[in-house]
Amino acid sequence: MAITRRDLLLTGTAAAALPALGSVAGVSVGAAHAQSSSELPWRHALSLFGKVKYPADFKRFDYVNPEAPKGGVARQIAVGTFDNFNIVVSGVKGQVAGAVTFIYESLTTPSLDEVSTEYGALAEAVSHPDDFSFVTYRLRPQAKWHDGKAVTPEDVIFSLESFKKHHPMYSAYYSHVVKAEKVGEREVKFVFDAPGNRELPQIVGQLTVLPKHWWEGTDAQGRKRDVSATTLEVPLGSGPYKVKEFVAGRSIALERVKDYWGRDFAINVGRNNFDELRYEYFRDGTVAIEAFKADQVDWRTENSAKNWATAYDFPAVNEKRVILEEFANRSSGVMQAFVPNLRRAKFSDPRVRRALNYAFDFEEMNKQIFFGQYKRISSYFDGIEELMATGVPQGKELEILETVRAQVPPEVFTTAYSNPVGGSPEAVRDNLREALRLLKEAGYEVRDRKLVDVKTGAQFTLELLNSDPSFERITLFYKPSLERLGIAVSVRTVDPTQYENRTRDWDFDIITNSWGESQSPGNEQREFWSSKTADIAGSRNIAGIKNPAIDKLIERVIYSTDRDDLVAATKALDRVLLWNHYVVPQWTYNKVRTARWDRFGRPAELPRYGQSSFPFIWWYDADKAARIAKKS
């Protein structure tokens, strides 16, 4: 499945897109103001800085098997719990069942073998002027909700307004959409607050469309539904799957809609092949692995290097009934890090935050805990080499940085960023000495083996907060190094609901967080790092960054004029984020580790930017399943 900009915000993983329609190189922005909606051509796809791969009459994506059989079940693992099916308040109220997103469609859908390209889903066509001041989508006449009613412009407008009103994160994300209006029987127009924001047409194309008539109706008990509240009433969708059954907090099963209106469209040929998608919820990763070994689930994505090295030596693997496979991640970058809460005064000094990095011995942790599998993250766009700030700034990047020179650390211009390197007793001692020097400059000193504020005499304390018990080994490894500096450290693991409530209320010292990055960064950077989102409950600005230079650089990224401009602006943003030491970077691995019971088929060549693409272009292989059954 493609990772859209919407998924970027919700999960931190990414392979999203920015929009331009067709080729836009050399277009004069000023000339676009003369264009009216009626003069604009309708097109079938959006792509940033280039042409789309597939023509308007294409039959299918190249990476699917058009003859893939339909049938079977794919049982997967979900982590945590759920008590809500209303995605409008996801991350704000309750815990949403992530699988419920598959019952919906958006206006467009991404291609997995192109960068930053999307094709019509609910929409059959799209148009916008050369200055990107508005965009109009035309809905397919075939598009239907599962109750048979047509998807309408009113549904699209209702969806946008609901997300903007009831979800703070999306309120910021869609803040530049000032109006959505019906302009034809099947046409809806989004008007933006200013021209020049190239990705806004595609951002609104990724809007999840909800059924207005259903949400404004009543449930089986005659109670009026409320789009601003959590619910476990099964919602109405328009997508290839609908909810079959569920047990709150434990499992959810989706069934394929046999008369799905979009089944035969080119974007769906060879996709959505399973009759049922089932998600079993586990709060403990160890239990999830045991369930997989016992063939209670079919597929597992493994995020633990330790488990990958030690937990899969069991008979079914040796007998080739279970397949271990890694899939390259070519689509996204990531920053995963220990994140100090800048809203708390003790983390306000960048020297304190840099000292926390000097106390982190990644090299020894990688050797002892991770079996040497990881590399240290050195960029907020780690994994996308083109966008990573390296060396010292030059050319266009330097020009951009000059505009904020007075507001950024001087090292931005003179020194290539690097993390401290440990791994030996000598290196660790040197790093801790440097950490103490920085802390002393920031107003702390060691008294009786305690790091105290010289003004108040109070000891520096911090809590490392986790939601996953398996992550305790990480924070417990970090804890002694911090204690050697005289910091009083506690490690606390709470259940997912309490963790979400605490992070939503900014009630933490340090947590671990990750931000997924696409190959074409844009408006989501506001959500991640801008001053406007720092105090919005549920936003992705977990650190609480408020920095006018970063705000300015974010706008520079968003309003880039071409690919070279975007790359330079992104590198500038990356460099300034790094030199402010907002986080202690952790580690990354550029492949997705998976384990599966061998009862599935897949296309001979998977899409370049789709990672495993399971289960969306895979299928149930009855012959393989029969062979496994015979061996069991």
LOLOKOL-848920 format. One line per field, with one value per residue (C-alpha): residue number from 1; residue in one letter; x, y, z. Coordinates in steps of 0.2 Angstrom, whole numbers, plus 2048, in hexadecimal, padded with zeros to 3 digits. Layout:
BEGIN
i	NUM,...
aa	A,...
east	X,...
north	Y,...
up	Z,...
END
This chain:
BEGIN
i	1,2,3,4,5,6,7,8,9,10,11,12,13,14,15,16,17,18,19,20,21,22,23,24,25,26,27,28,29,30,31,32,33,34,35,36,37,38,39,40,41,42,43,44,45,46,47,48,49,50,51,52,53,54,55,56,57,58,59,60,61,62,63,64,65,66,67,68,69,70,71,72,73,74,75,76,77,78,79,80,81,82,83,84,85,86,87,88,89,90,91,92,93,94,95,96,97,98,99,100,101,102,103,104,105,106,107,108,109,110,111,112,113,114,115,116,117,118,119,120,121,122,123,124,125,126,127,128,129,130,131,132,133,134,135,136,137,138,139,140,141,142,143,144,145,146,147,148,149,150,151,152,153,154,155,156,157,158,159,160,161,162,163,164,165,166,167,168,169,170,171,172,173,174,175,176,177,178,179,180,181,182,183,184,185,186,187,188,189,190,191,192,193,194,195,196,197,198,199,200,201,202,203,204,205,206,207,208,209,210,211,212,213,214,215,216,217,218,219,220,221,222,223,224,225,226,227,228,229,230,231,232,233,234,235,236,237,238,239,240,241,242,243,244,245,246,247,248,249,250,251,252,253,254,255,256,257,258,259,260,261,262,263,264,265,266,267,268,269,270,271,272,273,274,275,276,277,278,279,280,281,282,283,284,285,286,287,288,289,290,291,292,293,294,295,296,297,298,299,300,301,302,303,304,305,306,307,308,309,310,311,312,313,314,315,316,317,318,319,320,321,322,323,324,325,326,327,328,329,330,331,332,333,334,335,336,337,338,339,340,341,342,343,344,345,346,347,348,349,350,351,352,353,354,355,356,357,358,359,360,361,362,363,364,365,366,367,368,369,370,371,372,373,374,375,376,377,378,379,380,381,382,383,384,385,386,387,388,389,390,391,392,393,394,395,396,397,398,399,400,401,402,403,404,405,406,407,408,409,410,411,412,413,414,415,416,417,418,419,420,421,422,423,424,425,426,427,428,429,430,431,432,433,434,435,436,437,438,439,440,441,442,443,444,445,446,447,448,449,450,451,452,453,454,455,456,457,458,459,460,461,462,463,464,465,466,467,468,469,470,471,472,473,474,475,476,477,478,479,480,481,482,483,484,485,486,487,488,489,490,491,492,493,494,495,496,497,498,499,500,501,502,503,504,505,506,507,508,509,510,511,512,513,514,515,516,517,518,519,520,521,522,523,524,525,526,527,528,529,530,531,532,533,534,535,536,537,538,539,540,541,542,543,544,545,546,547,548,549,550,551,552,553,554,555,556,557,558,559,560,561,562,563,564,565,566,567,568,569,570,571,572,573,574,575,576,577,578,579,580,581,582,583,584,585,586,587,588,589,590,591,592,593,594,595,596,597,598,599,600,601,602,603,604,605,606,607,608,609,610,611,612,613,614,615,616,617,618,619,620,621,622,623,624,625,626,627,628,629,630,631,632
aa	M,A,I,T,R,R,D,L,L,L,T,G,T,A,A,A,A,L,P,A,L,G,S,V,A,G,V,S,V,G,A,A,H,A,Q,S,S,S,E,L,P,W,R,H,A,L,S,L,F,G,K,V,K,Y,P,A,D,F,K,R,F,D,Y,V,N,P,E,A,P,K,G,G,V,A,R,Q,I,A,V,G,T,F,D,N,F,N,I,V,V,S,G,V,K,G,Q,V,A,G,A,V,T,F,I,Y,E,S,L,T,T,P,S,L,D,E,V,S,T,E,Y,G,A,L,A,E,A,V,S,H,P,D,D,F,S,F,V,T,Y,R,L,R,P,Q,A,K,W,H,D,G,K,A,V,T,P,E,D,V,I,F,S,L,E,S,F,K,K,H,H,P,M,Y,S,A,Y,Y,S,H,V,V,K,A,E,K,V,G,E,R,E,V,K,F,V,F,D,A,P,G,N,R,E,L,P,Q,I,V,G,Q,L,T,V,L,P,K,H,W,W,E,G,T,D,A,Q,G,R,K,R,D,V,S,A,T,T,L,E,V,P,L,G,S,G,P,Y,K,V,K,E,F,V,A,G,R,S,I,A,L,E,R,V,K,D,Y,W,G,R,D,F,A,I,N,V,G,R,N,N,F,D,E,L,R,Y,E,Y,F,R,D,G,T,V,A,I,E,A,F,K,A,D,Q,V,D,W,R,T,E,N,S,A,K,N,W,A,T,A,Y,D,F,P,A,V,N,E,K,R,V,I,L,E,E,F,A,N,R,S,S,G,V,M,Q,A,F,V,P,N,L,R,R,A,K,F,S,D,P,R,V,R,R,A,L,N,Y,A,F,D,F,E,E,M,N,K,Q,I,F,F,G,Q,Y,K,R,I,S,S,Y,F,D,G,I,E,E,L,M,A,T,G,V,P,Q,G,K,E,L,E,I,L,E,T,V,R,A,Q,V,P,P,E,V,F,T,T,A,Y,S,N,P,V,G,G,S,P,E,A,V,R,D,N,L,R,E,A,L,R,L,L,K,E,A,G,Y,E,V,R,D,R,K,L,V,D,V,K,T,G,A,Q,F,T,L,E,L,L,N,S,D,P,S,F,E,R,I,T,L,F,Y,K,P,S,L,E,R,L,G,I,A,V,S,V,R,T,V,D,P,T,Q,Y,E,N,R,T,R,D,W,D,F,D,I,I,T,N,S,W,G,E,S,Q,S,P,G,N,E,Q,R,E,F,W,S,S,K,T,A,D,I,A,G,S,R,N,I,A,G,I,K,N,P,A,I,D,K,L,I,E,R,V,I,Y,S,T,D,R,D,D,L,V,A,A,T,K,A,L,D,R,V,L,L,W,N,H,Y,V,V,P,Q,W,T,Y,N,K,V,R,T,A,R,W,D,R,F,G,R,P,A,E,L,P,R,Y,G,Q,S,S,F,P,F,I,W,W,Y,D,A,D,K,A,A,R,I,A,K,K,S
east	800,806,80A,802,804,7F5,7FE,80D,804,7FB,80A,81A,81E,81E,81F,813,812,812,807,809,7FE,807,817,818,82A,82C,81A,817,80E,808,7FF,7F4,7E9,7E0,7DB,7C9,7C3,7BA,7CA,7D4,7D7,7D2,7DF,7DF,7EF,7FA,80D,81A,827,824,819,80E,813,802,7F6,7E4,7DF,7EB,7E4,7ED,7FD,80C,810,800,7FA,7EA,7E6,7E9,7DB,7CF,7CC,7D4,7D8,7E7,7E9,7F5,7FB,7F5,7FE,7F5,7E2,7D3,7C3,7BE,7B9,7B8,7C8,7C3,7C8,7D7,7E5,7DA,7CD,7CE,7D8,7D3,7D3,7DF,7D8,7C8,7D1,7D0,7BD,7BF,7C5,7CD,7CC,7DD,7E8,7FB,805,812,81F,820,825,818,80B,7F8,7EA,7D7,7CE,7BD,7C1,7C2,7CB,7D3,7D8,7E1,7E9,7FC,7FD,7F5,7E9,7DB,7D7,7C7,7C3,7B5,7AE,7AB,799,79B,7A2,796,795,792,780,77E,77D,788,798,795,79E,794,79D,7AE,7AA,7A3,7B3,7BE,7B4,7B3,7C6,7CA,7BD,7C0,7D2,7E0,7ED,7E2,7DC,7EE,7F2,7E3,7E4,7E8,7D8,7CD,7BD,7B6,7A7,79C,79E,795,78B,79A,7A8,7AF,7BB,7C8,7CE,7DF,7E4,7F2,7FA,80A,808,80B,806,7F5,7EB,7F2,7F0,7DD,7DD,7E3,7D4,7CB,7B9,7AB,798,78F,77E,784,78C,77E,771,76D,773,769,763,75D,76B,772,784,792,7A1,7AB,7A9,7B0,7A5,7A6,797,79E,79F,799,7A7,7AA,7BA,7BE,7BB,7AE,7AE,7A8,7AA,7B4,7B8,7BC,7CE,7D2,7CF,7C7,7C3,7BF,7B6,7B9,7AA,7A4,79B,7A8,7A5,7B7,7BC,7BF,7C8,7DA,7E0,7D9,7DC,7E7,7E4,7D9,7DA,7D6,7C4,7C8,7D5,7D6,7E0,7E4,7E9,7F7,7FD,80D,819,81F,80D,80C,81B,814,804,80D,817,807,7FF,7F2,7F8,7FF,80A,816,820,82F,836,842,853,855,845,84B,85B,854,842,83F,849,83A,835,829,837,843,836,833,821,825,82F,83A,83C,843,83C,845,83E,842,833,836,842,840,845,843,84A,849,83F,840,831,836,827,830,83D,84B,84C,84B,85E,866,875,86B,864,875,87B,86D,874,886,87F,878,884,87B,88A,88B,878,878,885,87D,86A,868,875,87D,86E,86B,873,872,866,86F,861,84F,84D,858,856,853,865,860,858,864,86F,881,892,890,883,887,87E,86B,86A,877,86D,85D,866,86D,85B,85B,86D,869,85D,866,876,886,88B,87E,88A,89B,899,891,886,88A,885,891,899,89B,89F,8AE,8B2,8BD,8B0,8A3,8AD,8B1,89F,899,8A6,8A0,88E,893,89C,88C,881,88D,88B,878,878,87A,888,88B,889,88B,889,879,877,86F,869,875,868,85B,865,858,85E,85B,84E,846,83A,83C,82A,826,816,81E,825,832,839,83E,84F,853,84F,857,867,867,863,874,87D,871,873,886,883,87A,868,85B,853,843,83C,82A,81F,80C,7FE,7FA,7EB,7F4,803,7F8,7F0,800,808,7F8,7F9,80C,80E,820,832,839,831,835,82D,830,82B,82A,82F,82A,836,82D,82B,81E,80F,811,821,816,80E,81E,829,81F,81C,809,807,813,804,7F6,7F1,7F3,7FF,80F,81A,81E,82E,825,830,82D,83A,837,846,83F,82D,835,83E,82F,826,835,833,820,822,831,830,838,841,852,84A,841,851,85B,84D,84B,85D,85D,84E,857,867,85F,854,864,86F,861,863,850,851,85E,85E,85C,85E,857,857,853,849,839,83B,82C,827,819,811,813,801,802,807,80D,812,823,829,823,821,831,829,81D,828,81F,80E,806,7F7,7F1,7F9,7FC,7F0,7EB,7F3,7E9,7F6,803,7F7,7F3,805,807,7F8,7FF,80F,807
north	800,811,81D,82D,83E,83A,82B,835,83F,830,824,82C,821,828,828,836,842,855,85A,862,85D,856,860,871,876,888,88D,89F,8A1,8B2,8AC,8A0,8AD,8B0,89D,899,888,886,889,87C,86A,85B,84E,83D,83E,84A,849,855,85C,850,845,837,825,81E,826,82A,81A,80F,7FD,7F9,7FD,7F4,7EC,7E3,7D1,7D4,7C2,7C1,7B5,7BC,7B4,7AE,7B8,7C2,7C2,7D0,7D7,7E8,7F0,7F8,7F8,802,809,814,813,826,82B,83E,83E,832,837,843,838,825,819,816,805,808,7FC,806,812,804,806,817,81F,82F,83A,833,824,823,819,80E,80E,821,82F,83C,836,833,82D,830,825,82C,83A,836,847,856,867,876,886,888,893,885,891,885,873,86B,858,850,840,830,82D,81B,81F,818,816,804,808,80C,81F,829,832,845,855,858,849,850,861,859,84F,85E,868,85A,857,869,86C,85D,858,865,85C,85D,86E,874,868,86F,881,888,881,890,889,879,87C,872,878,86B,85B,851,85F,866,875,878,88A,88E,89D,8A2,89C,892,884,876,867,86E,866,855,857,859,84B,840,845,836,839,835,832,842,83A,82C,837,843,835,82A,819,809,810,820,82B,838,835,841,843,84B,83C,82A,81C,809,809,802,811,811,811,812,807,7F6,7EF,7F1,7EC,7DA,7D8,7DE,7DB,7EC,7ED,7DC,7D9,7E0,7D7,7DF,7D7,7DA,7E3,7D8,7E6,7F3,801,803,7F1,7F2,803,803,809,7F9,7EB,7DE,7E6,7E2,7CF,7C8,7C4,7C9,7D4,7CF,7D9,7D2,7DE,7DB,7E6,7DC,7D9,7C8,7C1,7C7,7BD,7AE,7B0,7B1,7A1,798,79D,7A8,7B6,7B5,7C4,7CD,7DD,7DC,7EC,7E5,7E0,7D5,7CB,7CA,7C3,7B7,7B4,7AB,79B,78F,780,788,794,786,77C,78B,78D,79E,7AA,7B7,7C5,7D7,7E4,7F4,805,810,81C,825,82C,82D,836,82B,832,835,845,851,85B,86D,874,870,87D,870,86B,87D,87F,876,873,868,85F,85C,855,848,843,841,836,82A,81C,816,80B,801,7FF,7F9,7EC,7E6,7E7,7E9,7DC,7E9,7EB,7FE,80E,81E,82B,83B,845,849,841,832,825,832,837,845,84E,84C,85A,855,85E,871,87B,880,887,88A,882,88F,89D,897,896,8A7,8AE,8A7,8A9,8B4,8A7,897,890,895,883,882,88B,884,872,862,85B,84A,840,83C,82B,81F,80C,80C,811,81F,826,825,82E,83C,83D,83E,84C,856,853,85A,869,86D,86B,877,884,882,885,874,86D,85C,85D,84D,843,84C,858,867,878,885,891,886,878,86C,85C,859,84B,843,835,82A,825,815,80D,7FD,7F2,7EB,7FC,7FD,7F4,803,811,806,806,819,81B,818,824,832,82D,82E,841,843,843,83A,82E,824,818,816,80B,80F,807,80E,818,820,823,82B,836,83C,840,849,854,856,84E,846,84A,83E,832,829,82F,82D,839,831,83C,83A,83D,84E,857,864,86A,85C,865,872,864,85D,86C,87D,889,889,876,875,877,86F,85F,850,859,850,85E,853,85C,86D,876,889,891,89F,899,888,88F,899,88A,880,88D,88C,87A,87B,889,881,885,875,865,86D,87B,86E,864,873,87A,869,867,878,874,863,86C,879,86B,861,870,874,863,861,84E,840,836,824,817,811,802,804,7F4,7ED,7DC,7D0,7BF,7B6,7A5,79F,79F,7AF,7B4,7C4,7CD,7C8,7D9,7E4,7F7,801,80C,800,7F7,7E6,7EC,7DF,7DB,7E7,7DF,7CE,7BF,7AF,7A0,791,785,78C,78C,779,775,77D,774,763,767,76D
up	800,7FC,80B,808,80F,81A,821,824,831,839,839,836,827,816,803,800,7F2,7ED,7DF,7CE,7C0,7B1,7AE,7B5,7B2,7AB,7AF,7B3,7C3,7BE,7AF,7B9,7C0,7B0,7B0,7B5,7BA,7AA,7A0,7A9,7A1,7AB,7AE,7B6,7C1,7CC,7CC,7D3,7C7,7B9,7AE,7B4,7AF,7AB,79E,7A0,798,7A2,7A6,7B6,7C0,7BA,7CB,7CD,7C7,7BE,7BF,7D2,7DA,7E6,7F6,807,817,81C,82F,835,846,84D,85C,86B,86C,864,86A,85C,849,846,83D,83E,851,84E,85A,863,86B,86F,865,853,84B,83D,831,830,824,817,815,80E,7FE,7FB,7EB,7E5,7E7,7E6,7D9,7E1,7D3,7D1,7DD,7E2,7D6,7D9,7CE,7D0,7DC,7E1,7D5,7C2,7BE,7C5,7C0,7C7,7C1,7BE,7CE,7D9,7E1,7E0,7DA,7D4,7D5,7CB,7D3,7CA,7C6,7CC,7DD,7EA,7FD,803,805,7F3,7F4,7E9,7EF,7ED,7EE,7FE,806,801,809,818,81A,819,825,831,832,833,841,84C,849,84E,843,833,838,836,827,81D,824,812,80B,80E,805,7FD,7F2,7E6,7D5,7CB,7CD,7D1,7D3,7E2,7E3,7F0,7F1,7FA,803,7F8,7E7,7E6,7F2,7E5,7F0,7F6,7E7,7EC,7FE,7FC,7F0,7FF,809,810,80B,817,814,81A,81A,825,832,832,835,844,84A,84D,85E,856,85D,852,84D,852,846,855,860,861,85C,85A,84E,83E,832,820,813,800,7FF,7F9,80B,819,82B,82D,840,84F,861,869,86D,867,854,845,834,824,815,803,7FC,7ED,7E4,7E7,7DB,7D7,7D5,7C2,7C1,7BB,7CC,7D5,7C8,7D1,7E2,7F1,7EE,7FF,804,816,81F,832,83F,850,85D,869,877,87A,86B,873,873,861,85C,864,85C,84B,84F,853,842,84A,83E,82D,82C,837,835,840,848,854,84F,85E,859,847,84C,85A,859,849,84B,84C,842,835,830,82D,824,819,81E,825,81A,820,814,814,808,804,809,7FA,7FE,80E,81A,82D,83D,84C,85C,86F,870,87E,882,87E,887,897,89C,8A0,88D,886,885,875,87F,88B,87C,874,885,884,873,87A,888,87B,876,866,860,870,870,85E,862,872,86E,85B,855,84B,83F,840,83B,845,83E,838,82F,831,820,823,815,807,803,7F7,805,813,818,817,818,819,80F,7FE,7EF,7F0,801,807,7FF,808,819,817,819,82B,830,83F,846,845,84D,845,843,835,82A,82F,835,82F,83B,843,852,860,85E,86C,86C,877,889,883,878,885,892,885,881,893,896,887,88E,89F,897,88D,89D,8A7,899,89A,8AD,8B5,8C0,8C9,8DC,8E6,8D6,8D1,8C3,8CA,8C4,8CB,8CE,8D7,8DD,8D6,8CE,8BB,8B9,8AA,8A7,897,893,888,882,87D,88A,87D,87C,88E,88A,87F,88D,89A,890,88E,8A1,8A8,89D,8A2,8B4,8B2,8AF,8BF,8B8,8C1,8B4,8B5,8A8,8A7,89C,89B,891,87F,885,893,887,87A,887,88F,87E,878,888,886,897,895,896,888,87D,86D,85D,84A,83C,82B,81C,80A,7FB,7F8,809,80A,815,822,828,830,83A,83F,844,843,851,84D,851,860,86D,863,86B,860,854,84E,855,863,868,86A,85E,85C,851,845,83A,838,835,826,81F,820,815,809,807,804,7F7,7EE,7DB,7D4,7DA,7DD,7E7,7F2,7F5,7FA,805,80D,811,819,824,828,82D,838,841,844,84B,858,85F,862,863,867,856,858,84A,83A,82E,81C,81A,820,829,826,82B,822,822,810,809,7FE,7ED,7E6,7D6,7CF,7D1,7E0,7DD,7E1,7EE,7F5,802,804,7FE,808,808,7FB,7EB,7F2,7F1,7FA,7F2,7F5,7EF,7FB,80A,806,807,818,81E,819,822,832
END
